[in-house]
Amino acid sequence: MKYLKTFILIILIWSRISGQSGYQLDLSNYSTRITLSDSVEISLYTPSMFRFRISRLEGEKFPPKYTIPFVIGRLKNWERVSYKKWSDSEYIYVKTEKILIKISDKDVSWSVWTPDGKKQIFPSDGPIYGMFRDGYTLFDNASAFNERNNNSRFSHWFYNPATKRYVDTFLGDDLIKDKYFVYGPDYETLFVQLNELVGPEPLLPKKAYGFFQTQHLGCKGSQKKLLALAQKLREEHIPCDNLIVDFEWGDGCPGEKEKYWGQLDWSPNYTKPLSPREMIAKLHSMHFNVMLIHHSAPDFPHREEYTPRRIHQWTAKVYEENLWWEKLKEQLDAGVDGTWQDTRQNDITDGVIWTGLQKYFGPGRRVLFMGCRKMMVKNPWEKRDNTIPANNIIGSRRYPFRWTGDASPTYSELKWHIRALTDQHGSMKGVSYITADCFGKDWKCQARWNQFISFLPVARSHTMKPWAIKIDFDELTRIMNWRSKQVEEFRKNKNKLERYLEKLADEKKKNLPTAENSIRKHLQLRYRLLPYLYSYAFVDYLTGMPICRPMVLAFPADENCNKDQWPYQYMFGENILVAPVYGEFESMEIYLPKDFQWIDYWNKTVYQGGQVINYNTSDVEKLPLFIKSGSIIPMRKSSDWIEPSLPDNPLIVEIYPSGISSFKLYEDDGISTYYQKGMYTVTSFQCTKDTNGDLEVHISKMEGNYKGKPSRRNYIFKIYLVQKTPTHVEWNRIVINRVDNTSLLNSKERALWYYNEEKNTVRVNVFLDTDKEGTVTIKMK
């Protein structure tokens, strides 16, 4: 029933967002509008979602040009909603099939009830999780439930169909106030409607699901160091697809001192011995994308007319709009792949730049863009509270991805980020694509930070090298702003620092635990999990259900999860439980939800659900990971980078059988935006384990199409927890041969199987045309 419901939700949202680009808007008939008085109206979007709008405009109260404010991303008309309206001496009533709205005739206050009027839905006083409370959400232009925010709660920026931007139609004064109400009551329905109203998070370029390494060297950065880093990553087999050149690339550093930010031309350090174009071509040949940071912004219309607390104005330098775009296009034409737009506090500017980049690239290429969702426990550069994203406004999810700002390198910061990104200020606010600066105060902390970001939708490091062993000490203290006795000792005796670094290098030579080992291990796992991760990116796009899911969202029926009792562990997709280690612990309590068994990913130990386990965390190189029983997890072979144009072939499918389970694999070209037109494929897998222990794995034909779709595929099934040797294995009802070792499985175009008695694992190797179905049957008797 659960899977049927999910399928219906996907069909619902897809039917409404597919073909959105190019749809002719009719703003006067955008939604079902109900006039309550001269200055008050309700817009019904669905039977359970509406906007309550109050206007203080002179003359026409609700001009069509103010129909779609920045918060709304849906750019085609809504289906008509049936309703009934009546009134008595106290209230005006509006009733749909899902809800009843009661509006006071005295003060225009309102409440929401069940359709029979017997149970009040809103207002209520239950706990708030992100932007949800008691099965609904209520938000305005700035935030949900009046959470602190530096933006105006009135609507000021509106979508202009002629220019296809949100900045060319502008209302300077606080004259239109919008409140949005969405009712589920379940989370899946809430996310679908939120996704539909605010607009989906678009897919990143496929290489952006790999690893981002930022070269942060200040004025000491150079082309030579950048290329050396790229070579080192490849030699050390640290998987990486994206290099970010931080502020030194274009900012003035005369005498190797920061002089000014926001320049538009290349730093001399990055123009020799190769030209910038040659340097980027060299990095492309090594399979790296190249991003630049920009501390500048285009001065688009109305940018400074409305600046509450000046938050839309922060940037190092502003240029005339056409000049800024001209300079950016010069960089793009030279091969630059994307921008880190370091305006830090500016959703509107991010939207302008992201949209402009998509127009420049056209539908054949997705935007590679990073903005800021500023939030952290401690910012080294300022004293104010940044523990919520108070500078962001709803609607920014349409322009991924984002980072949280200049965080501190501590375990306490890591702990806070776990909950913020995967729970309260990320997933539960409908924002999946957030990452953090990721650097630790020592190698153990650095290892733990990197383990966490390896299991986020975006994995990014902000150190000189991911493992950050050798680093200029003065630069280290400047960036990290350490205030410890150890640092003071290092300042007095730099030889002690050198000995410390030599010790780390020696530990690496002796194969002792290091941050580098941990980073390599977990990034390599992330890269193998790419088909799984990318499929949940599609689910996020289609339904709004986030990639990282806190326990309160993933297991709402479990009384040990439904009050957010375990906020520092989360699900990565539906099947992988992640419990980041946020301190120097020898052990850590982890809750395993009821109604499932949970399998330790590393050693395949099986735990019963519904219990708290005390997990050994003494191994700094191991992130606690658990697989939910019944999981089907598509994977790929190990690699140091991602080739979007090459389908994963063979496709490795790991299965942890239990009853009947399924998985939908989503694929497309990984580069273009044509998935928004329906150009993608879905391959369904179903595994059934009967009472005799017999297993059947069914592969559907590949539904849909895209450029580069494979016509034939090699499937390698790894089926765990098979306690004894099968009597035989069938492929499409024909018995296939068993081999004695896995190396023999690679026989070309032959269906074969192998059983590992030590690991209780069956491995089956088959080949299938993608327009056909196939079935693997494992017989135990």
C-alpha positions in Angstrom: 0.0 0.0 0.0 2.9 2.3 0.9 4.5 1.9 -2.5 1.2 2.4 -4.3 0.7 5.7 -2.4 4.2 6.8 -3.3 3.5 6.0 -7.0 0.3 8.0 -7.0 2.0 11.0 -5.4 4.7 10.9 -8.1 2.1 10.7 -10.8 0.3 13.7 -9.2 3.3 15.9 -9.0 4.7 14.9 -12.4 1.4 15.6 -14.1 1.6 19.1 -12.8 5.3 20.0 -13.3 6.1 18.2 -16.6 6.1 20.5 -19.5 6.1 23.6 -17.2 8.8 25.4 -19.2 7.2 27.4 -22.0 3.7 27.1 -20.6 1.7 30.2 -21.3 0.6 31.8 -18.1 -2.8 33.4 -17.6 -2.2 35.4 -14.4 -5.8 36.5 -14.2 -6.9 32.8 -14.0 -3.8 31.4 -12.2 -5.8 29.8 -9.4 -9.3 29.5 -7.9 -9.8 32.9 -6.3 -12.4 33.7 -3.7 -13.2 37.3 -2.8 -14.0 37.8 0.9 -14.0 41.6 0.9 -12.6 44.5 -1.0 -9.1 43.8 0.2 -9.1 40.2 1.3 -9.1 37.1 -0.9 -8.3 33.4 -0.8 -6.5 31.6 -3.6 -7.2 27.8 -3.6 -4.4 25.9 -5.2 -5.6 22.4 -4.2 -8.4 21.2 -1.9 -5.9 21.3 1.0 -3.6 24.2 0.0 -4.4 27.9 -0.2 -3.1 31.5 0.1 -4.8 34.1 2.4 -4.0 37.5 1.0 -4.6 41.0 2.4 -3.9 44.0 0.1 -3.5 47.7 1.1 -2.9 48.8 -2.5 -4.7 51.9 -3.7 -7.1 51.3 -6.6 -7.1 47.7 -7.9 -6.3 45.5 -4.8 -5.1 42.4 -6.6 -3.5 43.2 -10.0 -2.6 40.1 -12.0 1.1 41.3 -12.1 1.4 40.6 -8.4 0.0 37.1 -8.6 3.2 35.1 -8.3 5.6 36.4 -5.6 9.1 35.0 -5.2 7.9 32.2 -2.8 5.9 30.6 -5.6 7.7 28.6 -8.3 4.8 27.1 -10.2 4.6 28.7 -13.5 1.5 27.3 -15.0 -2.2 27.6 -14.0 -3.6 25.4 -11.3 -6.5 23.1 -11.9 -9.9 24.5 -10.7 -10.8 23.6 -7.1 -14.5 23.0 -6.2 -15.7 24.8 -3.1 -18.7 26.1 -1.3 -18.9 29.5 0.3 -21.5 30.8 2.8 -21.7 33.1 5.8 -23.5 33.7 9.1 -23.5 36.6 11.6 -19.9 35.7 12.8 -18.0 33.9 10.0 -17.5 33.5 6.3 -17.0 29.8 5.5 -15.1 28.3 2.6 -15.3 24.5 2.2 -13.4 22.1 -0.1 -13.4 18.3 0.0 -10.4 18.4 2.4 -10.8 21.4 4.7 -13.2 24.0 6.0 -11.9 27.6 6.4 -13.6 29.9 8.9 -12.9 33.6 8.6 -14.0 36.0 11.3 -16.2 38.8 10.0 -14.8 41.1 12.7 -11.0 41.0 12.4 -10.3 38.7 9.4 -8.7 36.1 11.6 -9.1 32.6 10.3 -8.9 29.0 11.3 -9.0 25.6 9.5 -11.2 22.6 10.4 -12.0 19.2 9.1 -14.7 19.4 6.4 -17.4 18.4 8.9 -16.4 21.3 11.1 -15.9 19.0 14.1 -12.1 19.1 14.5 -9.9 22.2 14.5 -6.7 21.7 12.5 -5.3 25.2 12.8 -4.3 27.0 15.0 -2.8 24.3 17.2 0.0 24.1 19.7 1.9 21.0 18.8 5.7 20.9 18.4 7.1 22.4 15.2 9.5 20.2 13.2 11.2 22.4 10.6 8.2 24.0 9.0 5.6 21.4 9.9 3.2 21.2 12.8 0.3 18.8 13.5 0.1 17.8 9.8 0.2 21.2 8.3 2.5 24.2 7.6 1.8 27.9 7.7 4.3 30.3 6.1 4.6 33.8 4.7 7.2 35.4 2.3 10.0 34.9 4.9 9.5 31.9 7.1 7.1 29.4 8.6 5.3 30.0 11.9 6.8 33.5 12.2 10.3 32.1 12.9 12.8 34.9 13.3 13.8 36.2 9.8 15.6 39.3 8.6 13.3 39.7 5.6 10.0 41.4 5.3 7.0 39.2 5.6 5.3 41.1 2.9 5.6 40.2 -0.8 7.8 42.5 -2.9 9.3 40.5 -5.8 7.1 39.0 -8.4 7.5 36.7 -11.4 7.3 38.6 -14.7 6.2 36.3 -17.5 7.7 38.6 -20.2 11.2 38.6 -18.8 10.9 35.2 -16.9 12.5 36.8 -13.8 11.4 37.7 -10.3 13.1 41.1 -10.1 11.5 43.1 -12.9 8.1 43.4 -11.2 8.6 45.0 -7.8 6.5 46.4 -5.0 8.5 48.7 -2.8 6.1 49.2 0.1 4.7 46.7 2.6 1.2 46.5 0.9 0.5 42.9 0.1 0.7 40.3 2.9 0.4 36.6 2.0 0.0 33.6 4.3 0.2 30.1 2.8 -1.5 27.1 4.4 -0.8 23.5 3.4 -2.5 20.5 4.9 -1.4 16.8 4.6 -1.9 15.5 7.2 0.9 13.0 6.4 4.4 14.2 5.5 4.4 12.7 2.0 1.3 14.8 1.0 2.7 17.9 2.6 6.0 17.6 0.7 4.2 17.0 -2.6 2.1 20.1 -2.3 5.1 22.2 -1.0 7.1 21.0 -3.9 4.3 21.9 -6.3 3.8 25.4 -4.9 7.3 26.6 -4.1 8.9 24.7 -7.1 11.0 21.6 -7.1 14.7 21.4 -6.3 16.2 20.8 -9.8 18.7 18.0 -10.3 22.3 19.0 -10.0 24.7 18.0 -12.8 25.5 14.4 -12.2 29.2 15.2 -11.4 28.0 17.5 -8.7 26.9 14.4 -6.7 30.6 13.6 -6.5 33.0 15.4 -4.3 33.9 19.2 -4.2 37.3 20.2 -3.1 37.9 23.9 -2.4 41.5 25.2 -2.7 41.5 27.7 0.1 45.0 29.2 0.2 44.2 32.9 0.4 46.7 35.1 -1.5 49.2 32.2 -1.6 47.1 30.3 -4.1 48.5 29.6 -7.5 48.0 27.7 -10.7 50.9 25.4 -9.7 49.4 24.6 -6.4 46.0 24.0 -7.9 47.3 21.5 -10.5 49.5 19.8 -7.9 46.4 19.3 -5.7 44.5 17.9 -8.7 47.3 15.4 -9.4 47.6 14.5 -5.7 43.8 13.6 -5.6 44.2 11.3 -8.5 47.4 9.7 -7.2 45.9 9.1 -3.8 42.6 7.8 -5.3 40.5 10.4 -3.4 37.4 10.5 -5.6 36.7 14.0 -6.7 34.9 15.7 -9.6 34.8 19.4 -8.7 37.6 21.8 -7.9 36.6 25.2 -6.5 39.2 28.0 -6.7 38.5 30.2 -3.7 38.8 33.9 -3.3 42.4 34.3 -4.5 41.6 33.6 -8.2 40.3 37.1 -9.0 40.8 39.2 -5.9 43.6 41.6 -5.5 46.6 40.4 -3.4 49.4 42.8 -4.1 52.4 41.8 -2.0 50.5 38.6 -1.1 48.1 40.6 1.1 44.3 40.8 0.7 43.7 44.2 -0.7 40.2 44.1 -2.2 37.5 41.5 -3.1 35.1 41.3 -6.0 37.4 41.8 -9.0 36.3 40.3 -12.3 39.7 39.3 -13.9 42.1 36.5 -13.2 44.8 36.8 -10.6 48.3 36.8 -12.1 49.0 33.6 -10.1 46.5 31.7 -12.2 47.6 33.0 -15.6 51.1 31.3 -15.8 52.7 29.2 -17.0 49.4 28.2 -18.7 46.7 30.6 -19.7 43.4 30.2 -17.7 41.8 28.5 -20.7 44.8 26.0 -20.9 44.7 25.5 -17.2 41.0 24.6 -17.2 41.5 22.4 -20.2 44.2 20.6 -18.3 41.9 20.0 -15.3 39.1 18.9 -17.6 41.4 16.3 -19.1 41.8 15.0 -15.6 38.0 14.8 -15.3 37.5 17.8 -13.0 34.9 20.5 -13.2 36.2 23.9 -12.2 34.2 26.5 -10.2 35.2 30.0 -9.3 34.1 32.0 -6.3 32.6 35.4 -7.0 32.3 38.1 -4.4 30.7 40.4 -6.9 27.1 40.7 -8.2 25.2 42.2 -11.1 23.3 45.4 -10.2 19.9 44.2 -11.5 16.7 46.4 -11.3 15.4 47.2 -7.8 18.3 45.6 -6.1 18.8 48.4 -3.7 15.3 49.8 -3.5 14.2 47.3 -0.9 16.9 46.2 1.5 15.6 45.3 5.0 18.6 45.4 7.3 20.6 45.6 4.0 20.6 41.8 3.7 20.0 41.9 -0.1 22.9 44.3 -0.5 25.8 42.4 1.0 28.6 41.7 -1.4 32.1 42.9 -2.0 31.4 44.8 -5.2 28.5 45.4 -7.5 28.8 46.0 -11.2 26.5 47.2 -13.9 24.5 44.2 -14.9 25.5 43.8 -18.5 29.2 44.3 -17.6 29.1 41.6 -14.9 27.5 39.1 -17.2 30.0 40.0 -19.9 32.9 39.2 -17.6 31.2 36.0 -16.3 30.6 34.8 -19.8 34.3 35.3 -20.6 35.1 32.9 -17.8 32.4 30.4 -18.9 33.7 30.6 -22.5 37.2 29.8 -21.2 35.8 26.6 -19.7 34.7 27.6 -16.2 31.9 25.2 -15.2 30.1 27.1 -12.4 30.2 29.7 -9.7 30.2 29.9 -6.0 28.2 33.0 -5.5 29.5 34.3 -2.2 27.0 37.1 -1.7 26.2 35.1 1.4 22.8 36.6 2.3 21.0 37.0 -0.9 18.4 34.7 -2.3 17.2 37.2 -4.8 20.6 37.7 -6.3 21.2 33.9 -6.3 17.9 33.6 -8.3 19.0 36.1 -10.8 22.4 34.5 -11.4 21.2 30.9 -11.4 18.4 31.8 -13.9 20.9 33.8 -16.1 23.3 30.8 -16.1 20.5 28.4 -17.1 19.6 30.8 -20.0 23.3 31.0 -21.0 23.7 27.2 -21.0 20.3 26.4 -22.5 18.5 23.1 -21.8 21.6 21.0 -22.8 23.4 21.7 -19.6 22.5 22.1 -15.9 23.7 24.9 -13.7 26.6 24.3 -11.3 26.0 26.9 -8.6 26.6 27.4 -4.9 25.0 30.0 -2.8 24.6 30.5 1.0 22.1 29.4 3.5 23.9 31.1 6.4 23.6 29.2 9.6 26.2 27.8 12.1 26.9 27.6 15.8 29.9 29.8 15.7 31.2 32.1 13.0 34.8 33.1 13.5 34.3 36.5 11.9 31.1 37.8 13.7 29.4 37.6 17.0 25.7 37.6 16.1 23.5 34.5 16.3 23.4 32.5 13.1 21.8 29.3 14.4 18.8 29.6 12.0 18.8 30.6 8.3 17.4 34.0 9.1 18.6 35.7 5.9 16.9 33.2 3.5 13.4 33.4 2.1 11.2 30.6 1.0 11.7 29.9 -2.6 15.5 29.7 -2.6 15.2 25.9 -2.9 14.8 26.4 -6.6 18.5 27.5 -6.9 20.7 24.8 -5.4 23.1 24.1 -3.9 24.1 26.0 -0.7 26.6 26.0 2.1 26.1 27.1 5.7 28.8 29.8 5.9 32.1 30.1 7.9 31.7 27.5 10.6 34.1 26.6 13.4 36.2 23.4 13.2 34.9 21.7 16.3 32.9 18.6 17.3 30.2 20.9 18.8 29.8 22.5 15.3 29.6 19.1 13.7 26.9 18.0 16.1 24.9 21.1 15.4 25.3 20.7 11.7 24.1 17.1 11.7 20.7 18.2 13.0 20.5 21.4 11.1 21.2 20.0 7.7 19.4 16.7 7.8 16.5 17.8 10.0 15.3 21.2 11.4 16.8 23.7 9.0 17.3 21.5 5.9 15.2 18.5 5.2 12.3 19.5 7.3 12.2 22.9 5.6 12.2 21.3 2.2 15.8 22.0 1.4 18.0 19.0 0.5 21.0 20.5 -1.2 23.0 22.0 1.7 26.6 21.3 2.6 29.1 22.7 5.1 32.7 23.9 5.2 33.9 20.6 6.7 37.2 21.0 8.4 38.3 19.7 11.8 40.5 20.9 14.6 42.6 17.7 14.4 42.8 14.7 12.2 40.1 12.7 14.1 37.7 15.6 13.9 38.5 16.1 10.3 37.8 12.4 9.6 34.4 12.6 11.4 33.4 15.8 9.5 34.3 14.2 6.2 32.3 11.0 7.0 29.3 13.2 7.6 29.5 15.2 4.4 30.1 12.0 2.4 26.5 11.2 3.3 24.9 14.5 2.4 23.3 15.4 -1.0 26.4 17.5 -1.6 29.9 16.5 -0.3 32.4 19.4 -0.1 35.6 20.0 1.8 37.0 23.5 2.6 40.6 22.8 3.4 43.9 23.0 1.5 43.6 19.3 0.9 40.7 17.1 2.0 42.9 15.5 4.8 44.6 18.8 5.6 47.8 17.3 7.0 50.4 19.8 5.7 49.3 23.4 5.9 50.8 26.8 6.4 50.4 27.4 10.2 49.8 31.1 10.0 47.1 30.6 7.4 45.6 27.8 9.5 45.2 29.9 12.6 43.8 32.8 10.5 41.2 30.7 8.9 40.3 28.5 11.8 40.6 31.2 14.4 41.7 28.7 17.0 41.9 29.9 20.6 43.4 26.9 22.4 46.5 26.4 24.6 47.8 24.0 21.9 47.8 26.8 19.4 49.6 29.1 21.7 52.2 26.5 22.3 52.6 26.1 18.5 53.1 29.8 18.2 55.9 29.8 20.7 57.5 26.7 19.2 56.9 26.0 15.5 59.3 23.1 15.7 56.6 21.3 17.7 54.2 21.9 14.9 56.7 20.4 12.4 57.1 17.3 14.7 53.3 17.0 14.9 52.9 17.0 11.1 55.8 14.6 10.7 54.1 12.3 13.2 50.9 12.3 11.1 52.9 11.6 7.9 54.7 8.7 9.7 51.3 7.3 10.8 50.2 7.3 7.2 53.3 5.4 6.2 52.7 2.8 8.9 49.1 2.4 7.7 47.8 3.7 11.0 44.4 5.4 11.1 44.4 8.8 9.4 41.9 11.3 8.2 43.1 10.6 4.6 42.3 6.9 4.9 38.8 7.6 6.3 38.1 10.2 3.6 39.2 7.8 0.8 37.2 5.0 2.2 33.9 6.9 2.6 34.1 8.9 -0.6 34.8 5.7 -2.5 31.6 4.3 -0.9 29.7 7.4 -1.8 30.8 7.1 -5.4 29.7 3.4 -5.5 26.3 4.5 -4.2 25.8 7.1 -7.0 22.9 5.2 -8.7 21.1 5.0 -5.3 21.8 8.6 -4.4 20.8 9.9 -7.9 17.5 8.0 -7.8 16.6 9.7 -4.5 17.6 13.0 -6.1 14.9 12.2 -8.7 12.4 11.4 -5.9 13.2 14.7 -4.3 12.6 16.5 -7.6 9.3 14.7 -8.3 7.8 14.6 -4.9 9.7 17.0 -2.6 10.7 14.2 -0.2 14.2 15.1 0.8 17.3 13.0 0.2 18.4 13.0 3.9 15.4 12.2 6.1 15.4 12.7 9.9 13.9 9.9 11.9 10.8 11.9 12.7 10.1 12.0 8.9 11.2 8.5 8.0 9.4 6.7 10.8 6.4 8.8 11.8 4.6 5.7 13.2 7.4 4.8 15.5 6.7 6.3 19.0 10.4 6.4 19.6 11.0 8.6 16.5 7.8 10.7 16.0 8.8 13.3 18.5 12.3 13.8 17.0 14.0 11.9 19.8 17.0 10.9 17.7 17.9 14.1 15.8 21.6 13.2 15.3 21.0 10.2 13.1 19.1 10.1 9.8 18.2 8.1 6.8 20.1 8.6 3.5 17.2 7.8 1.2 14.9 5.2 2.5 17.3 2.4 3.1 20.5 3.6 4.8 20.6 4.7 8.4 23.6 7.1 9.1 24.7 7.9 12.6 27.6 10.4 12.4 30.1 10.4 15.3 30.3 13.9 16.7 32.9 13.5 19.4 35.8 11.4 20.6 33.6 8.6 21.7 34.5 5.0 22.4 30.8 4.0 21.9 27.6 5.7 21.0 23.9 5.0 21.5 22.0 4.4 18.2 18.3 3.8 17.9 17.2 1.2 15.3 13.5 1.7 14.4 10.9 -1.0 15.0 9.3 -3.3 12.4 12.6 -3.9 10.6 15.9 -5.7 11.1 19.0 -3.6 10.7 22.3 -4.8 9.2 25.6 -3.3 10.0 26.9 -2.3 6.6 30.5 -3.1 7.5 30.3 -6.5 9.1 26.7 -7.6 8.2 25.8 -8.1 11.9 22.0 -8.3 12.1 20.1 -6.3 14.8 16.4 -6.4 15.7 14.6 -3.1 15.3 12.9 -1.3 18.1 16.0 -1.1 20.4 18.8 1.2 21.3 22.2 -0.4 20.8 25.5 0.8 22.2 27.8 0.8 19.2 31.5 0.7 19.3 32.9 3.9 17.7 36.5 3.5 18.7 37.5 3.0 15.0 37.9 6.6 13.8 37.9 5.4 10.2 34.4 3.9 10.4 31.1 5.8 10.1 28.2 3.8 11.7 25.9 2.7 8.8 23.0 0.4 8.9 20.9 -1.1 6.1 17.2 -1.6 6.6 16.0 -5.2 6.0 14.3 -5.6 2.6 16.6 -2.9 1.0 17.5 -3.0 -2.6 20.5 -0.7 -3.2 21.8 -0.1 -6.8 25.5 0.6 -7.0 28.3 1.1 -9.5 32.0 0.0 -9.7 34.6 2.0 -7.9 35.9 5.1 -9.7 37.8 8.3 -8.9 35.3 10.4 -11.0 31.9 10.4 -12.6 31.3 10.1 -16.4 27.7 11.3 -16.9 27.5 10.2 -20.5 28.3 6.6 -19.6 25.5 4.5 -18.0 26.4 2.4 -15.1 27.3 -0.9 -16.7 27.6 -3.3 -15.0 25.0 -2.2 -12.4 25.6 -3.8 -9.0 22.5 -4.4 -7.0 22.9 -5.2 -3.4 19.9 -6.9 -1.8 19.0 -7.5 1.9 15.9 -9.7 1.4 12.9 -9.6 3.7 9.4 -10.3 2.6 8.5 -8.3 -0.5 10.5 -5.2 -1.2 11.1 -2.9 -4.2 13.2 -0.1 -5.6 12.9 2.3 -8.6 16.1 3.2 -10.3 15.9 6.6 -12.1 18.4 7.5 -14.8 18.9 10.2 -17.5 21.8 11.8 -19.3 23.1 13.4 -16.2 23.9 16.7 -17.9 20.8 18.3 -19.5 17.5 19.6 -18.2 15.5 17.4 -20.5 14.5 15.3 -17.5 12.0 18.1 -16.9 10.4 17.2 -20.2 10.1 13.5 -19.1 13.3 12.3 -20.8 14.4 9.8 -18.1 14.0 6.1 -17.4 12.7 4.1 -14.5 13.8 0.5 -13.9 11.9 -1.3 -11.1 13.4 -4.1 -9.0 11.3 -6.3 -6.8 12.6 -9.0 -4.4 10.4 -11.6 -2.8 11.4 -14.0 -0.1 8.9 -16.8 0.7 8.5 -18.9 3.8 10.8 -21.6 2.4 13.6 -19.1 2.0 13.4 -19.1 -1.8 14.2 -15.8 -3.4 13.0 -14.1 -6.6 14.4 -10.9 -8.0 12.4 -9.3 -10.8 13.8 -6.7 -13.1 11.3 -4.6 -15.1 12.0 -3.3 -18.6 13.5 0.2 -18.6 10.5 2.5 -19.0 11.0 5.9 -20.7 13.8 7.2 -22.8 16.8 9.6 -22.9 19.8 10.2 -25.1 22.4 7.6 -24.3 20.0 5.1 -22.8 21.7 1.7 -22.8 20.2 -1.0 -24.9 21.7 -3.9 -22.9 23.0 -4.1 -19.4 25.0 -6.4 -17.2 23.4 -6.8 -13.7 25.4 -8.1 -10.8 23.2 -9.1 -7.9 24.8 -9.4 -4.4 22.2 -11.0 -2.1 23.1 -11.0 1.5 22.0 -13.0 4.5 21.5 -16.3 2.6 22.4 -18.7 5.4 23.0 -21.8 3.3 24.1 -22.8 -0.2 21.2 -22.7 -2.7 20.3 -25.9 -4.5 20.3 -24.0 -7.8 19.7 -20.6 -9.4 17.6 -19.8 -12.4 17.7 -16.9 -14.9 14.3 -16.5 -16.6 13.3 -20.0 -15.4 16.5 -21.6 -16.9 19.0 -23.2 -14.4 22.4 -21.5 -14.7 25.8 -22.7 -13.8 27.6 -22.2 -10.5 31.3 -21.1 -10.4 33.9 -21.7 -7.7 35.2 -18.1 -7.4 34.0 -14.6 -8.3 36.6 -14.1 -11.0 34.8 -16.6 -13.1 31.7 -14.5 -13.0 33.1 -12.1 -15.5 32.7 -14.5 -18.3 31.2 -12.4 -21.1 27.5 -12.7 -21.8 27.0 -15.8 -19.5 24.6 -16.0 -16.6 26.5 -17.5 -13.7 26.3 -17.6 -9.9 28.6 -18.0 -6.9 27.9 -18.6 -3.2 30.3 -17.3 -0.5 29.8 -19.5 2.6 31.9 -17.3 4.8 29.9 -14.2 4.1 26.5 -15.9 3.4 26.2 -14.1 0.1 24.9 -15.1 -3.3 26.3 -13.3 -6.3 24.5 -13.6 -9.6 25.8 -12.3 -12.9 23.2 -11.8 -15.8 22.8 -9.8 -19.0 19.5 -8.3 -20.2 18.2 -6.1 -23.0 16.8 -3.0 -21.3 13.5 -3.3 -23.2 12.9 -6.8 -21.7 12.0 -8.1 -18.2 14.1 -10.6 -16.3 13.8 -12.8 -13.2 16.5 -14.3 -11.0 15.2 -17.2 -8.9 17.3 -18.7 -6.0 16.0 -22.0 -4.8 16.9 -23.2 -1.3 15.2 -26.7 -1.6 
